[in-house]
Amino acid sequence: MTIRRATDIDAEAVAAVWLRSFATALPTVRRAHTDEQVRSWFREVVVPDRETWIATAGTTTVAMMVLDDDELDQLYVDPEHQGNGIGADLVNLAKRRHPAGLTLWTFQVNQPARRFYERHGFTAVEHTDGSRNEEREPDVRYIWRPQD
């Protein structure tokens, strides 16, 4: 497996990982955007303008992560590749890039993600009713700070 910064030519593969992972992990969460809108967002906004990382196995993109300043904004591993340490490798990369700390949001219903982040030292600090996110789904904010 290789982890590297995404380039413009990776945008479609990044969007595909996001779409497959979201559908598998969050089947009860209403998506705010169509597949094509998601693809366009990754192609026109995320990959060109944000710190986007991918994990590849051979020539296949199997995971993606987006950092936006100190926020771990997106982290998705293709369902067929989960449980192999790829997500942990990406979180560790994020921690190295932001050693002072990170924040992130995830949906309250996403118990596997919440357990994953908690195993990696993130602490839940805020729960909301979802009124501030596009999906209108209750969410939870996590923070990670290095140990003193």
C-alpha positions as CSV (number, residue, x, y, z in Angstrom):
1,M,0.0,0.0,0.0
2,T,1.2,3.5,-0.8
3,I,-0.1,6.8,0.7
4,R,0.4,9.9,-1.3
5,R,-1.2,13.3,-2.0
6,A,-4.0,13.2,-4.5
7,T,-3.7,14.9,-7.8
8,D,-6.4,16.1,-10.2
9,I,-6.3,12.8,-12.1
10,D,-7.2,11.0,-8.8
11,A,-10.5,13.0,-8.2
12,E,-12.8,10.4,-9.8
13,A,-11.3,7.6,-7.8
14,V,-11.4,9.6,-4.6
15,A,-15.1,10.3,-5.2
16,A,-15.8,6.7,-5.9
17,V,-14.2,5.6,-2.6
18,W,-16.3,8.2,-0.8
19,L,-19.6,7.2,-2.5
20,R,-19.0,3.4,-1.9
21,S,-18.0,4.0,1.7
22,F,-20.8,6.4,2.6
23,A,-23.4,4.0,1.1
24,T,-22.0,1.1,3.1
25,A,-21.3,2.8,6.4
26,L,-24.3,5.2,6.5
27,P,-27.3,3.5,4.8
28,T,-29.8,5.3,7.0
29,V,-28.3,8.8,6.5
30,R,-29.9,11.0,3.9
31,R,-27.3,12.2,1.4
32,A,-27.5,15.9,0.6
33,H,-26.1,15.6,-2.9
34,T,-26.4,13.3,-5.9
35,D,-23.6,11.1,-7.0
36,E,-22.7,13.5,-9.8
37,Q,-22.6,16.5,-7.4
38,V,-20.3,14.5,-5.1
39,R,-18.0,13.7,-8.1
40,S,-18.0,17.4,-9.2
41,W,-17.2,18.6,-5.6
42,F,-14.2,16.3,-5.4
43,R,-13.1,17.2,-8.9
44,E,-13.5,20.9,-8.7
45,V,-13.1,21.8,-5.0
46,V,-11.7,19.1,-2.8
47,V,-8.7,17.6,-4.7
48,P,-7.5,20.9,-6.2
49,D,-8.0,23.1,-3.1
50,R,-7.7,20.9,0.0
51,E,-5.0,18.7,1.4
52,T,-6.3,15.4,0.0
53,W,-4.4,12.1,0.5
54,I,-5.1,8.7,-1.0
55,A,-4.0,5.1,-0.2
56,T,-3.5,2.9,-3.1
57,A,-3.1,-0.9,-3.5
58,G,-1.3,-1.3,-6.8
59,T,-3.2,1.1,-9.1
60,T,-6.4,1.0,-7.1
61,T,-7.4,3.8,-4.8
62,V,-8.6,2.2,-1.6
63,A,-8.9,5.1,0.9
64,M,-9.0,8.8,1.0
65,M,-8.5,11.5,3.6
66,V,-9.0,15.3,3.5
67,L,-7.3,17.7,5.9
68,D,-8.6,21.3,6.2
69,D,-6.3,23.1,8.5
70,D,-6.5,21.2,11.8
71,E,-9.7,19.4,10.8
72,L,-9.8,15.9,9.6
73,D,-12.6,16.6,7.2
74,Q,-13.0,13.3,5.4
75,L,-11.7,9.8,6.0
76,Y,-13.1,6.9,4.1
77,V,-11.8,3.4,3.4
78,D,-13.3,1.3,0.7
79,P,-15.5,-1.3,2.4
80,E,-13.5,-4.2,0.8
81,H,-10.3,-2.8,2.4
82,Q,-11.4,-2.0,5.9
83,G,-9.8,-3.7,8.9
84,N,-6.3,-3.7,7.3
85,G,-4.9,-0.7,9.1
86,I,-5.3,1.7,6.2
87,G,-7.5,4.1,8.2
88,A,-5.0,4.0,11.1
89,D,-2.2,4.8,8.8
90,L,-4.1,7.8,7.5
91,V,-5.0,9.0,11.0
92,N,-1.3,8.7,12.0
93,L,-0.4,10.8,8.9
94,A,-2.9,13.4,9.9
95,K,-1.4,13.5,13.5
96,R,2.1,13.9,12.1
97,R,0.9,16.8,9.9
98,H,-0.9,18.5,12.7
99,P,1.0,17.6,15.9
100,A,-0.7,20.3,17.9
101,G,-4.1,18.5,17.5
102,L,-7.0,17.7,15.2
103,T,-10.7,18.0,15.3
104,L,-13.4,16.1,13.3
105,W,-17.1,15.5,13.0
106,T,-18.8,12.2,12.5
107,F,-22.5,11.2,12.6
108,Q,-23.7,9.9,15.9
109,V,-25.2,6.8,14.2
110,N,-21.8,5.8,12.8
111,Q,-20.7,3.7,15.7
112,P,-17.8,1.9,13.9
113,A,-16.3,5.3,13.0
114,R,-16.8,6.6,16.6
115,R,-15.1,3.5,18.0
116,F,-12.2,3.8,15.5
117,Y,-11.6,7.5,16.4
118,E,-11.8,6.8,20.2
119,R,-9.2,3.9,19.8
120,H,-7.0,6.5,18.1
121,G,-7.1,8.9,21.0
122,F,-10.0,11.2,19.9
123,T,-12.4,12.4,22.6
124,A,-16.0,13.4,22.0
125,V,-16.5,17.0,23.0
126,E,-19.8,18.1,21.5
127,H,-23.0,16.4,20.3
128,T,-25.5,18.2,18.1
129,D,-29.0,17.6,16.7
130,G,-27.6,17.9,13.1
131,S,-29.2,21.2,12.3
132,R,-25.8,22.6,11.2
133,N,-25.0,19.8,8.7
134,E,-26.5,19.3,5.2
135,E,-27.7,15.9,6.0
136,R,-29.6,17.1,9.1
137,E,-28.2,14.1,10.9
138,P,-27.2,14.3,14.6
139,D,-23.4,14.4,14.8
140,V,-20.5,14.5,17.2
141,R,-17.3,16.5,17.3
142,Y,-14.1,14.9,18.4
143,I,-10.7,16.3,19.3
144,W,-7.3,14.8,19.5
145,R,-4.5,16.5,21.4
146,P,-1.1,15.0,21.9
147,Q,-0.2,13.7,25.3
148,D,1.9,16.1,27.4
